[in-house]
Amino acid sequence: MINSINSSSASLMSQQSSQTAKLTTEQSDFIKETLAQFDAENLTSDDAQSIQAAFKEQGIAPTKELADLMGELEFDAKSIGDAGRAEGQRPPPPQNSLESVDTDEVVSYLDELLTEYLNQLSGEDKESILASVQEKFGLSEGDSLLNVTA
C-alpha cells in the first residue's frame, strides 16, 4: 500500500516540478549569448554583476538547471554568484523557502492524499506522506506547515 502512495505522490510531484522554474528556449539562448561576451577564465566582479543583472532582467532565476547550462558553457555559476555579491552580503535564500510555499496548494495536496487513503494509513504511511510533502515543497524537517506569526 505504501508503494502506491509513494508512486502516486512521485508522479504528481514530477508533473508539478517539471512545470516550475524550467528555462525556456529563449532564456537558454539568452544565457548562451550573454556568456559568450565574457571570458570564463578571467571574470571580474563587475563581469559577474553584469551577468547577474542581465539574467535578472530576463527573469532568469538561479536554479540547478541554470548552473548546469552555465557549466556546459565552462562558467561556474557559484563563482559568478559569489563574485557578483557585495562584500559581506549574504546570498539570497533558496527559492523553495517556506515564504514561497503556497499553503493552499499544500493543503489541497494533503487533502487529496488523505482522502484517498484515509482508512488505510499506518503510522509509517503517515510519516511517508509527511516526507513526501516536505520534499515536494522544499521544506526541511524542522519547518512548520503553519505560519503562526501575527
Z-matrix of the N, CA and C atoms (Angstrom, degrees):
N
C 1 1.456
C 2 1.531 1 110.98
N 3 1.336 2 116.59 1 -43.32
C 4 1.458 3 118.63 2 -178.25
C 5 1.524 4 110.87 3 -62.69
N 6 1.329 5 116.65 4 -31.75
C 7 1.466 6 119.48 5 178.23
C 8 1.515 7 111.32 6 -64.01
N 9 1.339 8 116.90 7 -36.43
C 10 1.465 9 118.15 8 179.26
C 11 1.518 10 110.76 9 -69.42
N 12 1.329 11 117.37 10 -33.67
C 13 1.461 12 120.33 11 176.22
C 14 1.522 13 109.10 12 -65.81
N 15 1.325 14 115.50 13 -47.50
C 16 1.459 15 119.11 14 -178.96
C 17 1.517 16 112.20 15 -62.87
N 18 1.341 17 117.24 16 -41.23
C 19 1.458 18 118.26 17 -178.08
C 20 1.514 19 111.72 18 -69.91
N 21 1.346 20 117.91 19 -38.48
C 22 1.464 21 118.45 20 178.38
C 23 1.520 22 110.44 21 -70.40
N 24 1.313 23 117.33 22 -35.91
C 25 1.463 24 120.68 23 177.47
C 26 1.518 25 110.26 24 -67.20
N 27 1.315 26 116.45 25 -42.14
C 28 1.454 27 120.12 26 -178.69
C 29 1.518 28 111.23 27 -64.35
N 30 1.324 29 117.11 28 -41.22
C 31 1.460 30 118.29 29 -179.26
C 32 1.523 31 110.63 30 -68.09
N 33 1.328 32 117.80 31 -38.62
C 34 1.457 33 121.07 32 177.66
C 35 1.520 34 110.23 33 -64.88
N 36 1.337 35 116.53 34 -42.35
C 37 1.462 36 120.21 35 -179.63
C 38 1.518 37 110.84 36 -66.06
N 39 1.337 38 117.90 37 -41.43
C 40 1.456 39 118.50 38 -177.93
C 41 1.518 40 110.72 39 -68.37
N 42 1.330 41 117.70 40 -34.56
C 43 1.454 42 120.13 41 176.95
C 44 1.523 43 110.37 42 -63.82
N 45 1.326 44 117.12 43 -46.14
C 46 1.451 45 120.86 44 -176.05
C 47 1.519 46 111.83 45 -73.14
N 48 1.351 47 117.70 46 -38.80
C 49 1.457 48 118.68 47 -178.30
C 50 1.519 49 111.04 48 -71.31
N 51 1.354 50 117.31 49 -27.76
C 52 1.453 51 118.48 50 178.37
C 53 1.523 52 111.13 51 -72.03
N 54 1.334 53 117.25 52 -16.20
C 55 1.455 54 120.88 53 -179.77
C 56 1.527 55 112.19 54 -89.83
N 57 1.312 56 118.42 55 -11.95
C 58 1.452 57 120.19 56 -175.39
C 59 1.516 58 111.17 57 -109.79
N 60 1.318 59 115.79 58 140.98
C 61 1.462 60 124.57 59 170.75
C 62 1.522 61 113.86 60 60.14
N 63 1.318 62 119.39 61 24.19
C 64 1.459 63 121.69 62 174.98
C 65 1.518 64 108.71 63 -81.80
N 66 1.315 65 115.93 64 139.10
C 67 1.455 66 120.32 65 176.17
C 68 1.527 67 108.87 66 -74.95
N 69 1.318 68 115.62 67 134.99
C 70 1.452 69 119.78 68 175.13
C 71 1.533 70 108.43 69 -79.38
N 72 1.309 71 116.21 70 166.42
C 73 1.462 72 120.67 71 176.42
C 74 1.519 73 110.18 72 -59.44
N 75 1.336 74 115.72 73 -40.93
C 76 1.461 75 120.05 74 179.71
C 77 1.531 76 110.95 75 -63.28
N 78 1.336 77 116.69 76 -41.69
C 79 1.464 78 119.99 77 179.05
C 80 1.526 79 110.65 78 -65.60
N 81 1.329 80 116.92 79 -42.38
C 82 1.468 81 120.20 80 178.37
C 83 1.520 82 110.58 81 -60.98
N 84 1.323 83 116.38 82 -43.48
C 85 1.470 84 120.37 83 177.67
C 86 1.528 85 110.74 84 -62.77
N 87 1.333 86 116.59 85 -42.04
C 88 1.467 87 120.89 86 179.26
C 89 1.532 88 110.55 87 -61.66
N 90 1.328 89 116.34 88 -42.75
C 91 1.469 90 120.98 89 179.72
C 92 1.524 91 109.63 90 -60.51
N 93 1.340 92 116.35 91 -46.75
C 94 1.468 93 120.67 92 -179.80
C 95 1.528 94 110.97 93 -62.15
N 96 1.331 95 116.39 94 -43.60
C 97 1.470 96 120.43 95 -179.73
C 98 1.526 97 110.94 96 -65.17
N 99 1.325 98 115.95 97 -41.68
C 100 1.465 99 120.09 98 -179.31
C 101 1.522 100 110.96 99 -64.86
N 102 1.324 101 116.79 100 -48.28
C 103 1.460 102 120.32 101 -176.92
C 104 1.524 103 112.00 102 -68.42
N 105 1.336 104 117.52 103 -25.72
C 106 1.465 105 120.90 104 178.47
C 107 1.534 106 111.48 105 -63.75
N 108 1.321 107 116.87 106 -18.40
C 109 1.463 108 121.44 107 -179.44
C 110 1.531 109 112.55 108 -82.37
N 111 1.330 110 116.94 109 -5.76
C 112 1.464 111 120.98 110 -174.53
C 113 1.524 112 110.90 111 -124.42
N 114 1.323 113 115.55 112 155.97
C 115 1.457 114 122.94 113 175.16
C 116 1.528 115 107.59 114 -96.67
N 117 1.314 116 116.73 115 114.99
C 118 1.471 117 121.67 116 -176.39
C 119 1.528 118 112.45 117 -59.67
N 120 1.326 119 116.89 118 -28.13
C 121 1.462 120 120.93 119 -177.53
C 122 1.527 121 113.18 120 -83.04
N 123 1.332 122 117.50 121 -17.02
C 124 1.465 123 120.54 122 -174.05
C 125 1.530 124 112.58 123 -132.49
N 126 1.319 125 116.74 124 48.82
C 127 1.469 126 120.15 125 -180.00
C 128 1.519 127 111.49 126 -81.32
N 129 1.295 128 115.63 127 135.69
C 130 1.464 129 121.01 128 173.82
C 131 1.532 130 108.18 129 -96.92
N 132 1.322 131 116.49 130 170.44
C 133 1.466 132 118.71 131 176.74
C 134 1.532 133 110.51 132 -66.19
N 135 1.337 134 116.83 133 -31.51
C 136 1.475 135 120.11 134 175.20
C 137 1.527 136 110.63 135 -63.70
N 138 1.346 137 116.06 136 -40.72
C 139 1.467 138 119.96 137 176.87
C 140 1.526 139 110.12 138 -61.13
N 141 1.320 140 115.70 139 -45.85
C 142 1.464 141 120.54 140 -179.13
C 143 1.531 142 110.77 141 -60.91
N 144 1.329 143 116.42 142 -42.15
C 145 1.465 144 119.82 143 178.43
C 146 1.525 145 111.12 144 -65.63
N 147 1.324 146 117.54 145 -38.04
C 148 1.464 147 121.20 146 177.54
C 149 1.526 148 110.94 147 -63.88
N 150 1.321 149 116.62 148 -43.25
C 151 1.464 150 120.93 149 178.54
C 152 1.524 151 109.96 150 -62.41
N 153 1.333 152 116.22 151 -47.18
C 154 1.464 153 120.04 152 179.66
C 155 1.529 154 111.63 153 -61.03
N 156 1.309 155 117.10 154 -43.33
C 157 1.464 156 121.18 155 -179.26
C 158 1.531 157 110.56 156 -64.01
N 159 1.331 158 116.47 157 -42.02
C 160 1.466 159 120.40 158 179.71
C 161 1.529 160 110.46 159 -63.37
N 162 1.323 161 116.69 160 -43.77
C 163 1.463 162 120.27 161 179.71
C 164 1.524 163 110.81 162 -65.14
N 165 1.328 164 116.27 163 -43.29
C 166 1.464 165 120.18 164 -179.77
C 167 1.531 166 110.63 165 -62.22
N 168 1.317 167 116.67 166 -41.73
C 169 1.459 168 121.53 167 -179.78
C 170 1.531 169 111.23 168 -61.02
N 171 1.325 170 116.62 169 -30.87
C 172 1.462 171 121.47 170 179.78
C 173 1.531 172 112.45 171 -91.04
N 174 1.334 173 116.34 172 4.09
C 175 1.471 174 120.18 173 179.01
C 176 1.515 175 113.28 174 74.89
N 177 1.316 176 116.72 175 25.21
C 178 1.464 177 121.51 176 -179.30
C 179 1.526 178 108.09 177 -93.99
N 180 1.321 179 115.47 178 112.23
C 181 1.464 180 121.20 179 -177.91
C 182 1.527 181 110.13 180 -88.85
N 183 1.332 182 116.92 181 152.99
C 184 1.468 183 119.49 182 176.57
C 185 1.532 184 110.36 183 -71.05
N 186 1.312 185 115.86 184 108.91
C 187 1.466 186 122.24 185 -179.86
C 188 1.521 187 109.13 186 -130.48
N 189 1.306 188 115.95 187 170.46
C 190 1.460 189 120.55 188 176.07
C 191 1.522 190 109.71 189 -62.31
N 192 1.312 191 116.78 190 -38.72
C 193 1.465 192 120.21 191 178.94
C 194 1.537 193 111.05 192 -60.33
N 195 1.332 194 116.59 193 -42.27
C 196 1.467 195 120.69 194 177.17
C 197 1.525 196 109.91 195 -62.84
N 198 1.323 197 116.70 196 -46.74
C 199 1.468 198 120.74 197 -179.42
C 200 1.525 199 110.60 198 -60.54
N 201 1.336 200 116.99 199 -40.58
C 202 1.465 201 120.53 200 179.03
C 203 1.525 202 111.16 201 -63.77
N 204 1.336 203 116.52 202 -45.03
C 205 1.466 204 120.22 203 179.21
C 206 1.529 205 110.51 204 -63.17
N 207 1.324 206 116.58 205 -42.55
C 208 1.461 207 120.14 206 178.75
C 209 1.531 208 110.22 207 -62.94
N 210 1.330 209 116.29 208 -38.97
C 211 1.463 210 120.71 209 177.49
C 212 1.517 211 112.16 210 -62.26
N 213 1.337 212 116.23 211 -39.56
C 214 1.460 213 120.29 212 176.85
C 215 1.532 214 110.97 213 -61.47
N 216 1.329 215 115.25 214 -30.04
C 217 1.461 216 120.86 215 -179.46
C 218 1.533 217 111.69 216 -92.49
N 219 1.347 218 115.77 217 9.98
C 220 1.468 219 124.50 218 176.99
C 221 1.525 220 113.94 219 70.22
N 222 1.339 221 116.60 220 27.52
C 223 1.460 222 122.08 221 174.05
C 224 1.522 223 108.22 222 -111.04
N 225 1.327 224 117.10 223 142.81
C 226 1.457 225 122.17 224 178.36
C 227 1.527 226 109.17 225 -98.84
N 228 1.330 227 116.10 226 107.63
C 229 1.465 228 121.05 227 -175.98
C 230 1.528 229 111.64 228 -58.96
N 231 1.325 230 117.10 229 -40.87
C 232 1.468 231 119.62 230 -178.72
C 233 1.521 232 111.08 231 -63.83
N 234 1.320 233 116.34 232 -42.91
C 235 1.470 234 120.01 233 178.90
C 236 1.526 235 111.01 234 -62.49
N 237 1.325 236 116.10 235 -41.58
C 238 1.460 237 120.06 236 179.15
C 239 1.526 238 109.81 237 -65.68
N 240 1.334 239 116.78 238 -41.39
C 241 1.463 240 120.10 239 177.72
C 242 1.515 241 111.79 240 -62.83
N 243 1.336 242 116.04 241 -43.34
C 244 1.467 243 120.04 242 179.72
C 245 1.527 244 111.28 243 -67.42
N 246 1.329 245 116.62 244 -43.04
C 247 1.467 246 120.69 245 -177.21
C 248 1.528 247 111.64 246 -69.50
N 249 1.312 248 117.46 247 -27.43
C 250 1.457 249 121.26 248 -177.27
C 251 1.512 250 114.47 249 -83.26
N 252 1.318 251 117.02 250 -8.36
C 253 1.469 252 121.20 251 179.18
C 254 1.514 253 110.34 252 -89.71
N 255 1.303 254 115.43 253 143.36
C 256 1.463 255 120.22 254 174.75
C 257 1.524 256 108.53 255 -64.92
N 258 1.325 257 116.27 256 149.63
C 259 1.458 258 120.51 257 -178.02
C 260 1.529 259 110.73 258 -58.16
N 261 1.324 260 115.40 259 131.50
C 262 1.458 261 120.93 260 179.63
C 263 1.519 262 113.54 261 85.24
N 264 1.312 263 117.51 262 -10.52
C 265 1.464 264 120.32 263 179.45
C 266 1.517 265 108.86 264 -77.24
N 267 1.310 266 116.24 265 138.66
C 268 1.451 267 121.48 266 179.95
C 269 1.526 268 110.06 267 -82.83
N 270 1.337 269 115.56 268 152.23
C 271 1.464 270 117.88 269 175.48
C 272 1.531 271 109.73 270 -69.09
N 273 1.325 272 117.41 271 156.24
C 274 1.460 273 119.38 272 179.03
C 275 1.529 274 110.45 273 -65.44
N 276 1.322 275 117.63 274 154.73
C 277 1.463 276 119.67 275 178.97
C 278 1.522 277 109.97 276 -66.00
N 279 1.326 278 117.35 277 158.99
C 280 1.462 279 119.71 278 178.34
C 281 1.520 280 110.69 279 -57.99
N 282 1.339 281 115.51 280 149.88
C 283 1.456 282 119.52 281 -177.83
C 284 1.521 283 112.71 282 -62.23
N 285 1.304 284 117.01 283 -32.57
C 286 1.455 285 119.19 284 -178.15
C 287 1.519 286 111.69 285 -90.73
N 288 1.320 287 117.48 286 35.60
C 289 1.451 288 120.13 287 179.16
C 290 1.520 289 109.52 288 -68.70
N 291 1.297 290 115.83 289 160.74
C 292 1.456 291 121.92 290 -176.09
C 293 1.518 292 112.22 291 -57.40
N 294 1.340 293 117.66 292 -31.77
C 295 1.461 294 119.77 293 -179.10
C 296 1.520 295 112.33 294 -64.63
N 297 1.339 296 117.81 295 -26.55
C 298 1.456 297 120.62 296 -176.98
C 299 1.523 298 113.16 297 -91.05
N 300 1.331 299 117.74 298 -0.29
C 301 1.457 300 120.97 299 -179.02
C 302 1.530 301 109.68 300 -79.16
N 303 1.312 302 115.66 301 128.13
C 304 1.463 303 121.99 302 176.40
C 305 1.528 304 107.38 303 -82.00
N 306 1.323 305 116.59 304 105.05
C 307 1.469 306 119.94 305 -175.53
C 308 1.523 307 112.27 306 -63.03
N 309 1.322 308 117.94 307 -30.64
C 310 1.468 309 119.33 308 175.78
C 311 1.523 310 110.38 309 -62.35
N 312 1.329 311 116.32 310 -38.39
C 313 1.460 312 120.30 311 178.76
C 314 1.534 313 110.38 312 -67.95
N 315 1.333 314 117.67 313 -39.71
C 316 1.459 315 121.55 314 178.09
C 317 1.522 316 109.70 315 -61.68
N 318 1.331 317 116.26 316 -48.41
C 319 1.466 318 120.73 317 -177.92
C 320 1.523 319 110.25 318 -63.26
N 321 1.305 320 117.38 319 -42.68
C 322 1.462 321 121.13 320 179.28
C 323 1.526 322 110.78 321 -61.82
N 324 1.319 323 116.41 322 -43.61
C 325 1.459 324 121.84 323 179.50
C 326 1.532 325 110.52 324 -62.17
N 327 1.323 326 116.47 325 -47.03
C 328 1.467 327 120.33 326 177.61
C 329 1.524 328 111.79 327 -62.01
N 330 1.330 329 116.54 328 -42.29
C 331 1.451 330 121.07 329 -179.77
C 332 1.526 331 111.38 330 -59.54
N 333 1.330 332 116.28 331 -43.40
C 334 1.469 333 120.27 332 178.30
C 335 1.522 334 111.03 333 -59.42
N 336 1.331 335 116.17 334 -48.05
C 337 1.460 336 120.07 335 -178.77
C 338 1.523 337 112.15 336 -64.71
N 339 1.313 338 115.62 337 -46.27
C 340 1.464 339 119.20 338 -176.36
C 341 1.525 340 112.41 339 -68.85
N 342 1.319 341 117.31 340 -36.68
C 343 1.460 342 120.41 341 177.69
C 344 1.519 343 110.40 342 -63.32
N 345 1.309 344 115.91 343 -41.27
C 346 1.457 345 120.58 344 -177.68
C 347 1.533 346 112.32 345 -66.72
N 348 1.314 347 117.35 346 -35.74
C 349 1.461 348 120.73 347 -172.48
C 350 1.527 349 114.49 348 -121.01
N 351 1.316 350 117.60 349 20.66
C 352 1.458 351 122.83 350 -171.11
C 353 1.526 352 114.03 351 -47.87
N 354 1.300 353 118.69 352 -52.92
C 355 1.467 354 121.16 353 -173.55
C 356 1.521 355 113.44 354 -88.62
N 357 1.306 356 117.64 355 1.64
C 358 1.458 357 120.28 356 -174.61
C 359 1.522 358 113.32 357 -113.38
N 360 1.323 359 118.61 358 2.46
C 361 1.452 360 120.84 359 -172.25
C 362 1.521 361 113.52 360 -83.64
N 363 1.327 362 115.46 361 128.57
C 364 1.462 363 121.07 362 171.30
C 365 1.525 364 107.42 363 -95.33
N 366 1.309 365 116.89 364 174.96
C 367 1.458 366 120.32 365 176.51
C 368 1.523 367 111.44 366 -60.13
N 369 1.325 368 116.60 367 -38.56
C 370 1.468 369 121.23 368 178.21
C 371 1.525 370 110.50 369 -64.19
N 372 1.334 371 116.36 370 -39.64
C 373 1.464 372 120.68 371 178.08
C 374 1.523 373 110.70 372 -62.68
N 375 1.315 374 116.89 373 -42.93
C 376 1.466 375 120.69 374 -179.27
C 377 1.528 376 110.58 375 -63.02
N 378 1.337 377 116.74 376 -41.06
C 379 1.459 378 120.67 377 177.85
C 380 1.532 379 110.66 378 -63.48
N 381 1.328 380 115.82 379 -39.15
C 382 1.463 381 120.00 380 178.88
C 383 1.525 382 110.93 381 -65.04
N 384 1.323 383 116.87 382 -40.86
C 385 1.468 384 120.69 383 178.11
C 386 1.523 385 110.01 384 -63.92
N 387 1.325 386 116.85 385 -44.60
C 388 1.462 387 120.31 386 178.77
C 389 1.529 388 110.55 387 -60.30
N 390 1.334 389 116.59 388 -43.75
C 391 1.466 390 120.55 389 178.59
C 392 1.530 391 110.50 390 -62.14
N 393 1.329 392 116.22 391 -39.06
C 394 1.468 393 120.78 392 178.71
C 395 1.523 394 111.08 393 -64.26
N 396 1.319 395 116.89 394 -42.25
C 397 1.465 396 121.53 395 178.89
C 398 1.529 397 109.72 396 -64.93
N 399 1.327 398 116.57 397 -44.15
C 400 1.457 399 120.24 398 179.48
C 401 1.525 400 110.94 399 -61.10
N 402 1.329 401 116.25 400 -42.11
C 403 1.467 402 120.05 401 179.63
C 404 1.527 403 110.84 402 -66.88
N 405 1.328 404 116.69 403 -45.24
C 406 1.464 405 121.27 404 -177.47
C 407 1.519 406 111.79 405 -59.82
N 408 1.319 407 117.51 406 -40.21
C 409 1.457 408 121.12 407 -174.48
C 410 1.525 409 113.05 408 -102.99
N 411 1.334 410 117.43 409 10.18
C 412 1.459 411 120.72 410 175.35
C 413 1.509 412 113.38 411 66.39
N 414 1.319 413 117.44 412 32.52
C 415 1.463 414 121.26 413 -179.67
C 416 1.515 415 109.03 414 -95.69
N 417 1.321 416 116.83 415 143.74
C 418 1.462 417 119.66 416 174.81
C 419 1.527 418 107.93 417 -90.89
N 420 1.303 419 114.65 418 169.28
C 421 1.466 420 120.52 419 -173.40
C 422 1.520 421 113.03 420 -56.39
N 423 1.328 422 118.09 421 -34.41
C 424 1.463 423 121.09 422 -176.92
C 425 1.515 424 114.53 423 -84.67
N 426 1.345 425 118.05 424 -10.51
C 427 1.466 426 121.07 425 -178.20
C 428 1.512 427 110.88 426 -69.06
N 429 1.303 428 115.33 427 144.46
C 430 1.458 429 121.61 428 176.29
C 431 1.515 430 109.52 429 -95.34
N 432 1.321 431 115.76 430 144.84
C 433 1.459 432 120.13 431 176.51
C 434 1.519 433 111.50 432 -81.07
N 435 1.319 434 116.37 433 -9.67
C 436 1.453 435 121.22 434 -178.41
C 437 1.513 436 110.56 435 -114.84
N 438 1.325 437 117.23 436 139.77
C 439 1.459 438 121.91 437 175.56
C 440 1.533 439 106.54 438 -97.46
N 441 1.332 440 115.95 439 114.12
C 442 1.451 441 120.14 440 -174.73
C 443 1.533 442 112.46 441 -105.69
N 444 1.330 443 117.37 442 15.12
C 445 1.460 444 119.11 443 178.77
C 446 1.510 445 109.99 444 -82.11
N 447 1.327 446 115.75 445 147.42
C 448 1.466 447 119.74 446 -177.75
C 449 1.499 448 111.08 447 -97.66
